Amino acid sequence: MLGLWQEEFRELYEWGGLFVLILHPQVSGRPIRYAILREFLTWTRGFDRVWYATGDEIARHFEAGESTAAGTGAAA
């Protein structure tokens, strides 16, 4: 699991993409899986330009960008 997450993250990072990790409680709700998640998050913190955000923070960031684009007449 850790290797797959790392490969996916690394590829999306190179593309400048968005990595969204979905954790289903019936699969991820076990102690060893929390340990793997901790290891993965620690590993991702070694990359520059990574923003850890909630869905609400992402929505506000997007809305702010849309407001700025609308104010300048730029296409959204």
C-alpha positions as a printed Julia matrix, in Angstrom:
76×3 Matrix{Float64}:
   0.0    0.0     0.0
   2.76   2.44    0.95
   4.64   1.88   -2.31
   1.51   2.48   -4.39
   0.69   5.71   -2.57
   4.27   6.9    -2.99
   4.34   6.13   -6.72
   1.02   7.87   -7.31
   2.03  10.89   -5.24
   5.43  11.18   -6.94
   3.87  11.08  -10.43
   1.18  13.65   -9.6
   3.79  15.84   -7.91
   5.86  15.84  -11.11
   2.77  16.84  -13.11
   1.92  19.57  -10.61
  -1.32  17.76   -9.88
  -3.61  17.26   -6.93
  -3.21  14.14   -4.79
  -6.3   13.12   -2.87
  -5.98  10.12   -0.6
  -9.33   8.46    0.08
  -9.47   6.27    3.16
 -12.48   4.02    3.69
 -12.86   3.23    7.41
 -13.69  -0.43    6.82
 -10.29  -0.82    5.13
  -8.11   1.81    6.78
  -9.37   1.56   10.34
  -6.69  -0.83   11.54
  -3.56   0.0    13.56
  -1.05  -1.14   10.91
  -2.8    0.98    8.28
  -2.53   4.06   10.51
   1.19   3.35   10.84
   1.49   3.18    7.04
  -0.47   6.43    6.7
   1.84   8.12    9.22
   4.87   6.91    7.28
   3.39   8.14    4.0
   2.59  11.61    5.36
   6.07  11.9     6.84
   7.54  10.91    3.47
   5.45  13.48    1.54
   6.63  16.26    3.84
  10.06  15.85    2.26
   8.76  17.45   -0.95
   8.7   21.21   -1.56
   5.53  22.96   -2.75
   3.12  20.58   -0.99
   0.04  22.05    0.62
  -1.93  20.0     3.14
  -5.45  21.37    3.15
  -8.99  20.54    4.11
 -11.75  20.52    1.49
 -12.99  23.82    2.9
  -9.54  25.42    2.54
  -9.31  24.24   -1.06
 -12.77  25.62   -1.85
 -11.88  29.01   -0.35
  -8.61  29.09   -2.29
 -10.48  28.31   -5.52
 -13.13  30.95   -4.83
 -10.45  33.56   -4.14
  -8.83  32.75   -7.48
 -12.16  33.01   -9.27
 -12.84  36.41   -7.67
  -9.42  37.65   -8.73
  -9.9   36.39  -12.3
 -13.35  37.98  -12.51
 -12.0   41.31  -11.22
  -9.33  41.43  -13.91
 -11.58  40.34  -16.73
  -9.53  37.17  -17.18
 -11.25  34.03  -18.31
 -11.93  31.65  -15.45
